[in-house]
Amino acid sequence: MTFTTTQYEFAHGRKPKGRGNWAFEILGTDGVKRGDTFWTNDTYAGARKQAEVHARAFFGRHCTIVVCS
């Protein structure tokens, strides 16, 4: 499982951090989006853990999680 913050950093000019609403998209190994965007309200660290649990439960270990907002 891989996390990428490139899209977030391009939009916000910094690495993700802090508390707020976080959106994550899960991409399969073919780069195609899988399922709906995962939203949560937490610290970035907590939201990242939640996104990882969600992705693993529904899509397995072989995916990329994109931090959107």
C-alpha positions as CSV (number, residue, x, y, z in Angstrom):
1,M,0.0,0.0,0.0
2,T,1.4,3.4,-1.1
3,F,0.3,6.9,0.0
4,T,0.9,9.8,-2.3
5,T,0.5,13.5,-1.4
6,T,1.6,15.0,-4.7
7,Q,-1.9,16.2,-5.6
8,Y,-2.4,17.8,-2.1
9,E,1.0,19.4,-2.1
10,F,0.4,20.9,-5.6
11,A,-3.0,22.4,-4.5
12,H,-1.9,23.6,-1.1
13,G,1.8,24.3,-1.4
14,R,2.8,22.2,1.6
15,K,2.7,18.7,3.0
16,P,-0.6,17.6,4.7
17,K,-0.8,18.1,8.4
18,G,-3.2,19.2,11.2
19,R,-6.8,18.6,12.0
20,G,-9.7,18.9,9.5
21,N,-11.7,17.2,6.8
22,W,-9.6,14.8,4.8
23,A,-10.4,13.1,1.4
24,F,-8.6,10.1,0.1
25,E,-9.0,8.3,-3.3
26,I,-8.0,4.7,-3.6
27,L,-6.4,3.7,-6.9
28,G,-5.9,0.1,-8.1
29,T,-2.6,-1.2,-9.4
30,D,-3.8,-0.1,-12.9
31,G,-4.2,3.5,-11.7
32,V,-8.0,3.4,-11.9
33,K,-10.0,4.9,-9.0
34,R,-11.7,2.2,-6.9
35,G,-14.9,3.0,-5.1
36,D,-16.0,6.4,-3.7
37,T,-13.8,9.0,-2.2
38,F,-13.2,8.3,1.5
39,W,-13.9,11.3,3.8
40,T,-13.1,11.7,7.4
41,N,-12.6,14.4,10.0
42,D,-9.5,13.9,12.2
43,T,-5.9,14.8,12.4
44,Y,-3.9,13.9,9.3
45,A,-2.2,11.0,11.1
46,G,-5.5,9.6,12.3
47,A,-7.2,10.1,8.9
48,R,-4.4,8.4,7.2
49,K,-4.7,5.4,9.5
50,Q,-8.5,5.3,8.8
51,A,-8.0,5.5,5.1
52,E,-5.5,2.6,5.2
53,V,-7.9,0.4,7.2
54,H,-10.7,1.3,4.7
55,A,-8.6,0.6,1.7
56,R,-7.2,-2.7,3.1
57,A,-10.8,-3.9,4.0
58,F,-12.3,-3.2,0.6
59,F,-9.4,-3.3,-1.9
60,G,-6.6,-5.4,-0.3
61,R,-2.9,-4.4,0.1
62,H,-2.1,-3.6,-3.5
63,C,-3.4,-0.1,-4.0
64,T,-2.3,3.6,-3.9
65,I,-4.1,6.0,-1.6
66,V,-4.1,9.6,-2.9
67,V,-4.5,12.5,-0.4
68,C,-6.9,14.9,-2.0
69,S,-7.8,17.5,0.6
